[in-house]
Amino acid sequence: MKEFFYMGGYAFYIWTSYGLTLIVLLANLIIPYNQERTLLRTLARKLRRKERDNYKSKA
């Protein structure tokens, strides 16, 4: 088991590569999710503003 983690002397490079790959994969999941939430929030706010303005103009 120790040899597995040591990776023949290349452990630092290999585990760093695994770590960076994990970070990139997580970023590819998190960033679009946050952008979608922001977009939906912005669109909902614009819709509420438009409905409020339409209601005021009719009254």
C-alpha positions as CSV (number, residue, x, y, z in Angstrom):
1,M,0.0,0.0,0.0
2,K,2.9,2.3,0.8
3,E,4.3,1.8,-2.7
4,F,0.9,2.7,-4.2
5,F,1.0,6.1,-2.6
6,Y,4.7,6.6,-3.2
7,M,4.1,5.9,-7.0
8,G,7.7,5.0,-7.7
9,G,9.0,8.4,-6.6
10,Y,6.6,10.4,-8.7
11,A,3.9,10.8,-6.0
12,F,4.1,14.6,-5.8
13,Y,3.5,15.0,-9.5
14,I,0.9,12.3,-9.8
15,W,-1.2,13.4,-6.8
16,T,-0.9,17.0,-7.8
17,S,-2.3,16.1,-11.2
18,Y,-5.2,14.2,-9.6
19,G,-5.9,17.1,-7.4
20,L,-5.9,19.6,-10.2
21,T,-8.1,17.3,-12.3
22,L,-10.6,17.0,-9.5
23,I,-10.6,20.8,-9.1
24,V,-11.3,21.4,-12.8
25,L,-14.1,18.7,-12.8
26,L,-15.7,20.3,-9.8
27,A,-15.5,23.8,-11.4
28,N,-17.1,22.4,-14.5
29,L,-20.1,21.4,-12.4
30,I,-20.3,24.4,-10.0
31,I,-19.7,27.4,-12.3
32,P,-22.5,26.6,-14.7
33,Y,-24.9,25.9,-11.8
34,N,-24.1,29.2,-10.2
35,Q,-24.5,31.0,-13.6
36,E,-27.9,29.4,-14.2
37,R,-29.1,30.4,-10.7
38,T,-27.9,34.0,-11.3
39,L,-29.6,34.1,-14.7
40,L,-32.9,32.7,-13.4
41,R,-32.8,35.2,-10.5
42,T,-32.2,38.1,-12.8
43,L,-35.0,37.0,-15.2
44,A,-37.4,36.6,-12.3
45,R,-36.5,40.1,-11.1
46,K,-37.0,41.6,-14.5
47,L,-40.4,39.8,-14.9
48,R,-41.6,41.1,-11.5
49,R,-40.5,44.6,-12.4
50,K,-42.3,44.4,-15.8
51,E,-45.5,43.1,-14.2
52,R,-45.3,45.8,-11.5
53,D,-44.9,48.5,-14.2
54,N,-47.8,47.2,-16.2
55,Y,-50.0,47.1,-13.2
56,K,-49.1,50.7,-12.3
57,S,-49.7,51.9,-15.9
58,K,-53.2,50.4,-15.9
59,A,-54.2,51.9,-12.6
